């Protein structure tokens, strides 16, 4: 062992002390990662069709009347809208959402951000969405919900290649097992969507679901969603790096930012209560 002078020895001892918890056990070794890697085969991968959109978008709880979309197209700044195509825990009924509605909205020039609202995080505190992911069966449940979303997309006239965004509402970050279940669910969801020919999207709060997906990406989980739709109501109409979402993650036209919620806007005499979004990512046409 190389000889250390007394001063150097003292310095080395201080470094060693700082690297331990005071018991001689390395703090890094004792700390477990919040998210462990999960890898599954992804034979097909994401479809090669790229139907990206950059610009303002909005989402509303229920599909708007076509007359409203006619009034808003051109008069409003928006070129795309989020619609809730499937899922047992959607917040609103969808009496207008049919293949004919989609056909006419598409003909007006609108792009779409299709979303699926199904099972939520095991630790979710939402009383109006009581159905939860079972951590022991999260992958299988993710696949099942992807199958439901694919059926809905086909019924509404959306061809293969477009995205479906899995809506996982904000949840507390106290329990790593809860975040792991969300990640496992998203991996199963992505695997099944790719096998069916669709792109996988994921919507959540930047501080919960998105943070856990970012940790999963850095841990090496695969396959993960192709695009992220993150909620941070900061009034910034951009998709720049924020929170756990650094420039190394989902940075190539793979982001949607919901930057303000529950605002009423009127264009062409038609009013809607919406959430505002900025898109730099995949849409369905």
KOLVEX-411789 format. One line per 2 residues: number of its first residue (from 1); their letters; for each residue y, x, z of N, C-alpha, C. Coordinates in steps of 0.02 Angstrom, whole numbers, plus 50000, padded with zeros to 5 digits. Layout:
BEGIN
NUM> A> Y:X:Z:Y:X:Z:Y:X:Z; ... $
END
This chain:
BEGIN
1> XX> 49940:50042:50000:50000:50000:50000:50062:50044:50000; 50110:50026:49959:50171:50066:49953:50209:50062:50019 $
3> XX> 50235:50119:50040:50272:50124:50102:50340:50090:50096; 50357:50050:50148:50423:50018:50150:50463:50047:50207 $
5> XX> 50523:50067:50193:50567:50091:50246:50583:50033:50294; 50604:50048:50355:50616:49995:50404:50662:49940:50380 $
7> XX> 50717:49958:50346:50763:49907:50321:50729:49864:50268; 50693:49896:50223:50658:49859:50171:50603:49815:50200 $
9> XX> 50570:49841:50251:50517:49803:50283:50545:49739:50315; 50604:49746:50347:50636:49688:50378:50654:49636:50324 $
11> XX> 50681:49659:50268:50699:49614:50214:50638:49578:50186; 50584:49615:50178:50522:49585:50152:50495:49533:50200 $
13> XX> 50501:49548:50265:50477:49500:50315:50516:49435:50313; 50583:49441:50302:50625:49381:50298:50606:49339:50237 $
15> XX> 50593:49373:50181:50573:49337:50121:50508:49299:50133; 50460:49333:50167:50396:49301:50181:50405:49242:50227 $
17> XX> 50449:49248:50276:50461:49193:50322:50491:49133:50287; 50537:49146:50241:50568:49091:50204:50519:49056:50158 $
19> XX> 50468:49092:50137:50419:49064:50090:50363:49025:50126; 50365:49025:50192:50314:48990:50230:50346:48936:50272 $
21> XX> 50304:48896:50304:50330:48844:50347:50333:48865:50420; 50327:48930:50432:50329:48956:50500:50259:48965:50529 $
23> XX> 50208:48942:50495:50140:48950:50520:50100:49000:50479; 50135:49030:50429:50101:49078:50386:50071:49045:50324 $
25> XX> 50078:48978:50317:50053:48942:50259:50110:48935:50209; 50098:48953:50147:50149:48948:50096:50171:48876:50088 $
27> XX> 50238:48866:50089:50265:48799:50080:50247:48771:50012; 50248:48813:49960:50230:48791:49893:50158:48770:49889 $
29> XX> 50113:48807:49924:50043:48791:49922:50029:48726:49959; 50068:48713:50012:50056:48654:50052:50082:48591:50019 $
31> XX> 50133:48598:49975:50163:48539:49944:50120:48516:49885; 50103:48453:49883:50065:48425:49828:50113:48393:49778 $
33> XX> 50099:48399:49713:50143:48368:49664:50140:48292:49671; 50195:48259:49657:50198:48186:49661:50151:48155:49609 $
35> XX> 50150:48183:49548:50111:48156:49494:50061:48208:49469; 49998:48190:49466:49947:48235:49438:49937:48218:49365 $
37> XX> 49914:48266:49327:49904:48257:49256:49843:48213:49242; 49851:48168:49195:49796:48128:49169:49795:48136:49094 $
39> XX> 49740:48157:49066:49735:48165:48993:49677:48123:48966; 49692:48086:48913:49643:48045:48880:49642:48063:48806 $
41> XX> 49587:48050:48771:49587:48062:48699:49635:48015:48664; 49667:48040:48612:49714:48000:48573:49700:48014:48500 $
43> XX> 49645:47986:48476:49619:48003:48410:49669:47989:48355; 49706:47934:48361:49749:47913:48306:49820:47940:48313 $
45> XX> 49844:47949:48374:49913:47971:48385:49962:47918:48363; 50027:47932:48371:50077:47883:48351:50079:47875:48276 $
47> XX> 50095:47815:48252:50099:47805:48180:50153:47848:48149; 50144:47866:48087:50192:47910:48053:50254:47874:48029 $
49> XX> 50251:47808:48029:50310:47770:48009:50365:47779:48060; 50424:47800:48038:50481:47809:48082:50536:47761:48062 $
51> XX> 50548:47711:48104:50600:47661:48090:50651:47666:48146; 50690:47719:48145:50736:47733:48199:50804:47700:48186 $
53> XX> 50840:47689:48241:50907:47659:48237:50951:47696:48287; 51013:47706:48268:51062:47736:48314:51123:47691:48316 $
55> XX> 51140:47669:48377:51198:47627:48385:51191:47578:48442; 51240:47532:48450:51239:47484:48505:51186:47430:48495 $
57> XX> 51157:47408:48551:51109:47353:48552:51120:47312:48615; 51092:47253:48614:51094:47212:48675:51026:47182:48687 $
59> XX> 51013:47162:48748:50954:47121:48762:50975:47062:48804; 50940:47007:48794:50953:46944:48830:50887:46918:48855 $
61> XX> 50890:46879:48909:50829:46857:48942:50786:46814:48896; 50818:46773:48855:50781:46732:48807:50809:46744:48737 $
63> XX> 50766:46737:48688:50788:46749:48618:50846:46702:48601; 50902:46730:48578:50962:46688:48566:50953:46641:48507 $
65> XX> 50994:46588:48505:50993:46544:48446:51012:46582:48383; 50983:46563:48328:50999:46596:48265:51072:46588:48246 $
67> XX> 51102:46532:48264:51174:46523:48250:51215:46576:48287; 51194:46594:48347:51228:46646:48385:51220:46714:48351 $
69> XX> 51160:46727:48327:51148:46791:48293:51188:46795:48228; 51197:46738:48194:51239:46737:48134:51312:46752:48152 $
71> XX> 51335:46722:48206:51404:46732:48227:51416:46804:48249; 51366:46833:48283:51375:46900:48310:51366:46955:48258 $
73> XX> 51326:46943:48207:51313:46996:48159:51377:47010:48119; 51400:47070:48123:51462:47089:48089:51523:47082:48133 $
75> XX> 51525:47029:48174:51583:47020:48219:51576:47061:48283; 51515:47073:48304:51503:47113:48364:51487:47185:48344 $
77> XX> 51488:47231:48393:51469:47300:48377:51394:47310:48372; 51354:47259:48387:51283:47269:48396:51244:47262:48331 $
79> XX> 51192:47305:48325:51149:47303:48267:51076:47291:48283; 51059:47291:48348:50990:47281:48369:50989:47240:48433 $
81> XX> 50934:47206:48445:50928:47167:48506:50858:47173:48535; 50856:47172:48602:50792:47173:48637:50766:47103:48645 $
83> XX> 50701:47094:48632:50669:47029:48639:50604:47038:48679; 50588:46989:48720:50529:46992:48762:50472:46956:48726 $
85> XX> 50429:46995:48693:50380:46967:48648:50316:46944:48683; 50301:46972:48742:50237:46957:48774:50239:46977:48847 $
87> XX> 50185:46957:48882:50179:46974:48952:50183:46912:48996; 50140:46911:49048:50135:46852:49091:50192:46848:49141 $
89> XX> 50234:46901:49146:50286:46901:49197:50356:46907:49167; 50364:46880:49106:50431:46877:49077:50475:46832:49120 $
91> XX> 50538:46851:49125:50583:46815:49170:50607:46749:49143; 50604:46738:49078:50629:46676:49048:50579:46650:48997 $
93> XX> 50582:46585:48985:50544:46556:48931:50572:46579:48864; 50530:46573:48812:50550:46595:48745:50538:46539:48694 $
95> XX> 50573:46483:48702:50559:46426:48658:50576:46438:48585; 50622:46485:48571:50643:46497:48501:50604:46554:48469 $
97> XX> 50567:46593:48508:50537:46654:48482:50473:46638:48443; 50481:46634:48378:50426:46620:48332:50431:46669:48274 $
99> XX> 50379:46670:48232:50380:46713:48173:50438:46693:48127; 50454:46629:48123:50509:46607:48081:50576:46630:48108 $
101> XX> 50583:46629:48175:50645:46654:48206:50653:46728:48190; 50598:46766:48197:50601:46838:48181:50619:46849:48108 $
103> XX> 50589:46810:48064:50602:46818:47992:50675:46807:47977; 50704:46754:48006:50774:46739:47991:50822:46789:48023 $
105> XX> 50806:46811:48084:50848:46862:48117:50845:46928:48079; 50787:46945:48054:50779:47006:48015:50820:47001:47950 $
107> XX> 50819:46942:47919:50856:46933:47857:50931:46939:47868; 50954:46925:47928:51025:46933:47944:51044:47006:47953 $
109> XX> 50994:47050:47960:51007:47121:47967:50995:47149:48036; 50967:47109:48082:50955:47133:48149:50893:47177:48153 $
111> XX> 50896:47228:48196:50839:47268:48216:50815:47243:48284; 50754:47261:48305:50726:47234:48366:50698:47288:48412 $
113> XX> 50705:47275:48477:50674:47315:48529:50625:47269:48565; 50562:47264:48542:50514:47219:48573:50491:47245:48641 $
115> XX> 50488:47202:48690:50469:47221:48758:50413:47176:48784; 50370:47205:48826:50314:47170:48857:50323:47175:48933 $
117> XX> 50320:47118:48967:50329:47117:49040:50265:47091:49071; 50224:47137:49095:50161:47118:49126:50156:47141:49198 $
119> XX> 50101:47172:49215:50090:47197:49283:50144:47246:49302; 50163:47245:49365:50215:47290:49391:50185:47342:49438 $
121> XX> 50226:47389:49459:50204:47443:49503:50172:47414:49566; 50121:47446:49593:50088:47421:49654:50136:47412:49712 $
123> XX> 50187:47454:49715:50235:47451:49771:50298:47412:49754; 50298:47377:49698:50356:47338:49678:50374:47288:49733 $
125> XX> 50439:47278:49741:50463:47231:49791:50492:47167:49759; 50477:47156:49695:50502:47098:49660:50461:47036:49678 $
127> XX> 50493:46987:49709:50458:46926:49726:50442:46882:49667; 50482:46887:49613:50471:46844:49554:50421:46873:49505 $
129> XX> 50394:46932:49520:50342:46963:49478:50286:46987:49525; 50245:46941:49549:50197:46958:49601:50135:46996:49578 $
131> XX> 50120:46994:49514:50059:47028:49490:50071:47103:49485; 50024:47142:49514:50032:47214:49520:49975:47252:49485 $
133> XX> 49990:47314:49467:49940:47360:49442:49891:47376:49498; 49827:47378:49483:49776:47401:49530:49765:47475:49516 $
135> XX> 49783:47519:49563:49777:47591:49550:49707:47613:49528; 49655:47579:49552:49586:47598:49534:49569:47579:49462 $
137> XX> 49608:47535:49432:49593:47512:49363:49655:47516:49319; 49702:47560:49335:49766:47561:49300:49759:47575:49226 $
139> XX> 49717:47623:49207:49709:47640:49137:49683:47581:49098; 49630:47550:49124:49600:47492:49090:49650:47435:49084 $
141> XX> 49688:47423:49137:49738:47370:49135:49793:47385:49084; 49812:47448:49079:49861:47466:49028:49836:47452:48958 $
143> XX> 49773:47468:48946:49743:47453:48880:49742:47378:48867; 49723:47339:48918:49719:47267:48909:49788:47237:48892 $
145> XX> 49840:47261:48926:49906:47234:48913:49932:47256:48844; 49912:47315:48823:49931:47336:48755:49898:47291:48703 $
147> XX> 49836:47271:48714:49801:47226:48669:49838:47159:48664; 49862:47134:48722:49901:47072:48722:49965:47080:48682 $
149> XX> 49999:47137:48691:50062:47149:48656:50050:47155:48580; 49997:47188:48560:49981:47195:48489:49970:47127:48457 $
151> XX> 49933:47083:48492:49921:47016:48467:49988:46979:48457; 50032:46984:48507:50097:46951:48502:50138:46978:48444 $
153> XX> 50138:47044:48436:50177:47074:48381:50152:47048:48313; 50087:47045:48305:50060:47019:48242:50078:46946:48231 $
155> XX> 50074:46907:48284:50089:46836:48279:50162:46823:48260; 50206:46869:48281:50277:46861:48267:50298:46893:48201 $
157> XX> 50251:46924:48167:50266:46952:48102:50290:47024:48102; 50279:47059:48158:50297:47130:48160:50238:47172:48137 $
159> XX> 50248:47210:48084:50194:47251:48057:50183:47313:48099; 50129:47348:48083:50113:47409:48118:50166:47462:48107 $
161> XX> 50170:47508:48154:50217:47563:48149:50276:47557:48196; 50292:47495:48217:50348:47485:48262:50329:47495:48335 $
163> XX> 50379:47497:48378:50366:47508:48449:50359:47442:48488; 50324:47447:48545:50327:47396:48597:50343:47432:48662 $
165> XX> 50395:47409:48697:50417:47441:48758:50387:47405:48819; 50348:47441:48857:50320:47416:48919:50374:47413:48973 $
167> XX> 50386:47354:49000:50440:47344:49050:50411:47350:49120; 50426:47405:49154:50408:47415:49224:50473:47417:49264 $
169> XX> 50486:47365:49302:50548:47361:49338:50551:47413:49395; 50612:47426:49420:50622:47478:49471:50578:47465:49531 $
171> XX> 50554:47519:49561:50512:47515:49620:50530:47572:49668; 50516:47564:49733:50532:47617:49781:50488:47679:49769 $
173> XX> 50516:47737:49785:50483:47800:49770:50449:47831:49832; 50435:47791:49882:50407:47818:49944:50335:47842:49937 $
175> XX> 50296:47808:49895:50224:47820:49891:50205:47851:49825; 50184:47915:49824:50165:47946:49761:50108:47910:49725 $
177> XX> 50063:47879:49763:50007:47843:49732:50031:47785:49689; 50087:47756:49708:50116:47702:49668:50140:47729:49601 $
179> XX> 50176:47785:49602:50199:47816:49540:50141:47838:49497; 50088:47863:49528:50030:47884:49489:49998:47825:49453 $
181> XX> 49995:47768:49486:49967:47709:49454:50008:47688:49394; 50074:47692:49399:50118:47675:49343:50105:47723:49285 $
183> XX> 50099:47788:49299:50086:47837:49247:50018:47824:49214; 49966:47812:49253:49900:47799:49226:49901:47737:49181 $
185> XX> 49936:47686:49204:49943:47624:49165:49977:47639:49098; 50031:47679:49100:50068:47695:49039:50025:47737:48991 $
187> XX> 49983:47780:49018:49938:47820:48975:49888:47774:48939; 49858:47727:48977:49812:47680:48945:49846:47636:48894 $
189> XX> 49906:47613:48911:49948:47573:48866:49961:47610:48800; 49980:47674:48806:49996:47714:48747:49934:47726:48704 $
191> XX> 49879:47743:48736:49818:47755:48699:49798:47695:48657; 49801:47635:48687:49781:47575:48651:49830:47556:48596 $
193> XX> 49895:47565:48608:49944:47550:48555:49935:47596:48496; 49925:47660:48509:49913:47707:48454:49851:47687:48414 $
195> XX> 49798:47668:48448:49737:47648:48413:49748:47587:48369; 49795:47544:48390:49810:47483:48351:49863:47495:48298 $
197> XX> 49893:47555:48295:49942:47570:48243:50014:47558:48262; 50028:47552:48327:50097:47541:48350:50121:47601:48391 $
199> XX> 50186:47607:48395:50216:47659:48436:50225:47632:48508; 50220:47676:48555:50222:47657:48626:50292:47672:48654 $
201> XX> 50320:47621:48687:50383:47629:48722:50375:47613:48795; 50423:47634:48835:50420:47624:48907:50490:47613:48933 $
203> XX> 50500:47556:48967:50565:47540:48998:50558:47541:49073; 50607:47572:49107:50610:47571:49180:50676:47599:49203 $
205> XX> 50685:47598:49268:50743:47630:49299:50738:47706:49292; 50794:47737:49280:50794:47810:49275:50770:47843:49339 $
207> XX> 50781:47809:49396:50765:47839:49461:50695:47823:49486; 50656:47783:49448:50588:47768:49471:50538:47780:49414 $
209> XX> 50527:47730:49372:50477:47739:49320:50490:47797:49273; 50553:47806:49253:50569:47861:49207:50560:47928:49242 $
211> XX> 50579:47932:49305:50570:47994:49343:50496:48012:49348; 50453:47962:49359:50381:47976:49364:50352:47994:49296 $
213> XX> 50376:47962:49242:50353:47982:49175:50373:48053:49158; 50434:48073:49179:50457:48141:49167:50413:48190:49205 $
215> XX> 50396:48174:49267:50351:48217:49306:50282:48221:49274; 50259:48165:49247:50194:48165:49213:50195:48209:49150 $
217> XX> 50250:48207:49113:50256:48249:49054:50253:48323:49072; 50288:48340:49125:50289:48411:49145:50222:48432:49175 $
219> XX> 50184:48384:49203:50118:48400:49230:50066:48406:49175; 50080:48380:49115:50034:48384:49059:49995:48321:49044 $
221> XX> 50017:48263:49069:49983:48200:49054:49987:48184:48980; 49936:48149:48954:49932:48136:48882:49882:48079:48871 $
223> XX> 49898:48033:48824:49959:48026:48785:50011:47986:48825; 50073:48006:48818:50128:47971:48851:50168:47931:48799 $
225> XX> 50208:47883:48821:50247:47843:48773:50289:47886:48726; 50298:47858:48666:50336:47894:48614:50411:47889:48623 $
227> XX> 50434:47840:48661:50505:47830:48672:50517:47800:48741; 50574:47816:48771:50593:47789:48836:50656:47748:48831 $
229> XX> 50655:47692:48865:50713:47647:48871:50731:47647:48945; 50784:47682:48962:50798:47692:49033:50860:47654:49055 $
231> XX> 50854:47625:49114:50909:47586:49143:50947:47629:49193; 51009:47641:49177:51057:47670:49225:51125:47640:49207 $
233> XX> 51148:47595:49251:51209:47558:49236:51271:47599:49256; 51286:47648:49214:51341:47694:49227:51399:47685:49178 $
235> XX> 51394:47634:49134:51446:47620:49084:51455:47677:49034; 51404:47717:49024:51407:47771:48975:51363:47752:48915 $
237> XX> 51395:47738:48860:51358:47718:48800:51332:47780:48763; 51281:47811:48792:51252:47871:48761:51179:47876:48782 $
239> XX> 51145:47925:48755:51076:47939:48774:51069:48012:48795; 51121:48039:48825:51121:48109:48845:51076:48120:48905 $
241> XX> 51062:48183:48920:51019:48201:48976:51047:48172:49040; 51003:48146:49082:51025:48115:49144:50967:48111:49192 $
243> XX> 50981:48125:49256:50928:48121:49307:50871:48167:49290; 50810:48140:49294:50750:48180:49279:50739:48190:49205 $
245> XX> 50779:48157:49164:50769:48159:49092:50810:48216:49062; 50778:48275:49057:50812:48334:49031:50806:48339:48956 $
247> XX> 50838:48389:48928:50840:48396:48855:50772:48412:48826; 50724:48435:48868:50658:48452:48843:50611:48392:48839 $
249> XX> 50635:48333:48859:50592:48274:48861:50620:48217:48819; 50580:48192:48774:50599:48134:48733:50669:48143:48704 $
251> XX> 50681:48200:48673:50748:48217:48650:50758:48208:48575; 50706:48189:48538:50712:48185:48465:50711:48112:48444 $
253> XX> 50769:48078:48447:50775:48008:48429:50721:47966:48464; 50718:47974:48530:50665:47941:48570:50692:47906:48632 $
255> XX> 50757:47887:48631:50787:47860:48691:50828:47797:48678; 50826:47753:48727:50871:47695:48730:50900:47695:48801 $
257> XX> 50965:47685:48806:50998:47685:48872:51028:47616:48884; 51003:47582:48934:51034:47519:48957:51087:47539:49007 $
259> XX> 51150:47532:48987:51203:47562:49027:51246:47511:49065; 51237:47447:49051:51271:47396:49090:51233:47330:49085 $
261> XX> 51231:47293:49140:51192:47232:49141:51231:47170:49159; 51206:47113:49136:51232:47047:49155:51306:47039:49141 $
263> XX> 51325:47049:49079:51394:47039:49058:51396:46983:49006; 51449:46944:49007:51456:46891:48957:51503:46914:48903 $
265> XX> 51481:46906:48841:51522:46926:48783:51524:46868:48733; 51578:46863:48697:51588:46810:48648:51610:46840:48582 $
267> XX> 51575:46822:48529:51594:46842:48461:51584:46782:48415; 51632:46771:48371:51627:46715:48325:51621:46648:48360 $
269> XX> 51649:46644:48420:51646:46581:48458:51582:46569:48495; 51534:46616:48492:51470:46608:48525:51465:46656:48584 $
271> XX> 51448:46630:48643:51444:46670:48704:51372:46683:48723; 51359:46743:48750:51293:46761:48776:51302:46805:48838 $
273> XX> 51256:46798:48885:51251:46846:48941:51199:46897:48922; 51219:46961:48923:51176:47013:48895:51176:47075:48940 $
275> XX> 51130:47120:48925:51133:47189:48948:51153:47232:48888; 51195:47281:48900:51218:47326:48846:51174:47388:48844 $
277> XX> 51159:47409:48783:51117:47468:48772:51146:47512:48717; 51130:47575:48720:51143:47620:48664:51075:47649:48643 $
279> XX> 51062:47645:48578:50997:47664:48550:51002:47727:48509; 50955:47772:48520:50943:47828:48475:50867:47836:48474 $
281> XX> 50834:47788:48444:50761:47787:48448:50730:47734:48405; 50665:47724:48413:50628:47678:48370:50642:47605:48383 $
283> XX> 50648:47568:48330:50655:47495:48332:50603:47465:48285; 50595:47399:48288:50552:47363:48243:50596:47324:48194 $
285> X> 50573:47321:48132:50612:47286:48082:50576:47224:48057 $
END
